[in-house]
Amino acid sequence: MKAVRVHITGGPEVLQFEEMALPEPKAGEVRVKIHAAGVNYIDTYQRSGLYQVPRPFTLGQEAAGVVDAVGADVTEVQVGERVAYASALGAYAEYALVPAWRLVHVPEEITAAQAAAVMLQGMTAHYLACDTFPLKPGDTALIHAAAGGVGLLLIQIAKLRGARVIGTMSTEDKALLAKQNGADEVILYTETDFEPVVKQLTDGKGVDVVYDSVGKTTFDKSLNCLRPRGVMVLFGASSGPVPSFDPQVLNAKGSLFLTRPMLAHYTANRTELLQRANDLFDWMRAGKLHVRIDRTFPLYAAADAHRALQSRATKGKILLIP
Ligand SMILES: NC(=O)c1ccc[n+]([C@@H]2O[C@H](COP(=O)([O-])OP(=O)(O)OC[C@H]3O[C@@H](n4cnc5c(N)ncnc54)[C@H](OP(=O)(O)O)[C@@H]3O)[C@@H](O)[C@H]2O)c1
């Protein structure tokens, strides 16, 4: 089979498109024939070495396809069933081994591309809006990179929960897209200082929660946008990691809360995983959640997909097709 492998960390050019032996599933594992794999920012962190993974490894955390073979003791799925998953390494390939408990069945009405596009970013948006800070009517959320993969889904889920959404982004067409997906107000943070605008939009009170995946360039100002006892949800580092931080700042800025969550801890068992994935599929089938696939690349062009994602050129999901 073909796979995209990392032997040395670095820029997109380190990605190697290689021939590998077809892997055999061990007990509790399933071999999935991949129809579409999702590209996520975490893939760039693992490729660059910001997140350390023992090398060599096959990149990719998310895919949809068909069960091709099952190991011993697998009860969750059967050969031939349509499945999708997130948070298991090795998806940039024609086949991947996945722990059986991480697989979810894909409903008939949802294509493999849609399923691959929603698992990681969708379940992230789900836990952020429903659990990390459970949004409710009357809440105002500031969402950075609101026209990105997670961003567009997070806007929609925040609106489903009745919150008001202020979104930031870099371009006019991203702003339009965020509005079309439900954002109440938008700010081009590359042209305008978002802090005074957020203050003005909230009558000086500040927002209840900031969902910040941009990190380095937005973190400090984001803290200033929060109401007293507001919640700072730092969940990514698209512009680079936030430097070391003095907790006393949280006191000085109004007894703020800071959390740095990750998806794996919010899909820690099968019950929680199925609840999140099935909510997403239900909303998609009901026409309440739209998953925007920005572009697809052939698997061998994974490096181009990374370049597109990291150059801020994309609005929504990027897929790789084996
Ligand atoms: N903790 C978790 O559980 C979890 C799970 C999934 C994703 N994430 C994080 O969520 C973030 C979004 O992931 P995604 O896959 O959906 O990507 P994405 O949002 O589609 O792409 C990243 C976006 O970040 C913005 N950005 C701001 N400054 C940037 C810079 N200097 N370089 C590149 N981009 C910059 C860009 O939007 P503008 O052009 O509008 O600024 C860009 O489009 C990532 O930080 C990722 O690590 C975290």
The ligand as a Gaussian input file, in Angstrom:
#p B3LYP/6-31G(d) Opt

LIG

0 1
 N       -7.021000      21.045000      21.035000
 C       -7.776000      20.346000      20.195000
 O       -8.486000      19.425000      20.604000
 C       -7.764000      20.705000      18.742000
 C       -8.428000      19.910000      17.821000
 C       -8.480000      20.335000      16.487000
 C       -7.816000      21.497000      16.107000
 N       -7.146000      22.210000      17.039000
 C       -6.460000      23.463000      16.684000
 O       -7.402000      24.316000      16.056000
 C       -6.730000      25.119000      15.110000
 C       -7.472000      25.081000      13.813000
 O       -7.253000      23.844000      13.173000
 P       -7.816000      23.588000      11.725000
 O       -7.257000      22.284000      11.302000
 O       -9.280000      23.793000      11.741000
 O       -7.103000      24.740000      10.878000
 P       -7.742000      26.053000      10.246000
 O       -8.403000      26.850000      11.320000
 O       -8.542000      25.673000       9.062000
 O       -6.457000      26.804000       9.746000
 C       -5.718000      27.619000      10.600000
 C       -6.185000      29.074000      10.526000
 O       -5.541000      29.802000      11.550000
 C       -5.461000      31.143000      11.176000
 N       -4.142000      31.697000      11.454000
 C       -3.900000      32.791000      12.201000
 N       -2.599000      33.083000      12.224000
 C       -1.985000      32.149000      11.464000
 C       -0.642000      31.941000      11.089000
 N        0.357000      32.755000      11.515000
 N       -0.349000      30.893000      10.280000
 C       -1.320000      30.081000       9.855000
 N       -2.630000      30.233000      10.171000
 C       -2.958000      31.269000      10.982000
 C       -5.793000      31.223000       9.680000
 O       -7.082000      31.808000       9.561000
 P       -7.131000      33.389000       9.180000
 O       -6.500000      33.494000       7.834000
 O       -8.577000      33.723000       9.170000
 O       -6.360000      34.087000      10.252000
 C       -5.794000      29.778000       9.237000
 O       -6.682000      29.560000       8.173000
 C       -5.288000      24.650000      15.066000
 O       -4.526000      25.505000      15.885000
 C       -5.356000      23.266000      15.670000
 O       -4.166000      22.885000      16.283000
 C       -7.103000      21.838000      18.337000

